[in-house]
Amino acid sequence: DSGVTQTPKHLITATGQRVTLRCSPRSGDLSVYWYQQSLDQGLQFLIQYYNGEERAKGNILERFSAQQFPDLHSELNLSSLELGDSALYFCASSGGQGIGETQYFGPGTRLLVL
Amino acid sequence: TQLLEQSPQFLSIQEGENLTVYCNSSSVFSSLQWYRQEPGEGPVLLVTVVTGGEVKKLKRLTFQFGDARKDSSLHITAAQTGDTGLYLCAGGEGNYQLIWGAGTKLIIKP
């Protein structure tokens, strides 16, 4: 158990819909990272938040957005969903700003868009 | 753009055999991490190497960081079925995010 929790574990929705994925980092960790993992593209970094502020941005689509709240939990919002958005979405956390730090991954949310 | 290439992409061997997987880049990294991911779970850190030429051992797993800090290898001795998984390398440099390789999918057959 990494100490990172993600909900829901599974999500099935339809194209065009909007969903919110939730992540609680390990106690004391200030950085939260979001990743998308699909069969054909491996682990893709989406975005990082550090202590409530956006720190780094990866290959995140404009239809996706995220935020980190004062209690340090984070939400990833996916809108206008497409079939290709079906993937595993992981949240990870680390203690500081992330430079070379160990990232602790949650169990993931499996999203299926029909 | 920094890239990490992992090879092979897929490896299936018998229990008891030895294997080596590679993580290569044209860029220099200040640190390199290896993670293992089992089906349905998130990646879990195995080791971090930070010094060029560094070798770290974790039971039957031996990790090496290249002298120039551009590449790394993972050698598994006498592989066991429990070693099955996706092995990911990730490089750290002076920005805030890790650069991830696409992974080597390893299957150890009994």
Interface residues (C-beta under 8 A of the other chain):
Chain A: S2 V4 Y33 G42 L43 F45 Q48 Y50 R55 A56 G58 F90 A92 Q97 G98 I99 G100 E101 T102 Q103 Y104 F105 G106 P107 G108
Chain B: S30 S31 Q33 G40 E41 G42 P43 V44 L45 T48 V50 L88 G92 G94 N95 Y96 Q97 L98 W100 G101 A102 G103
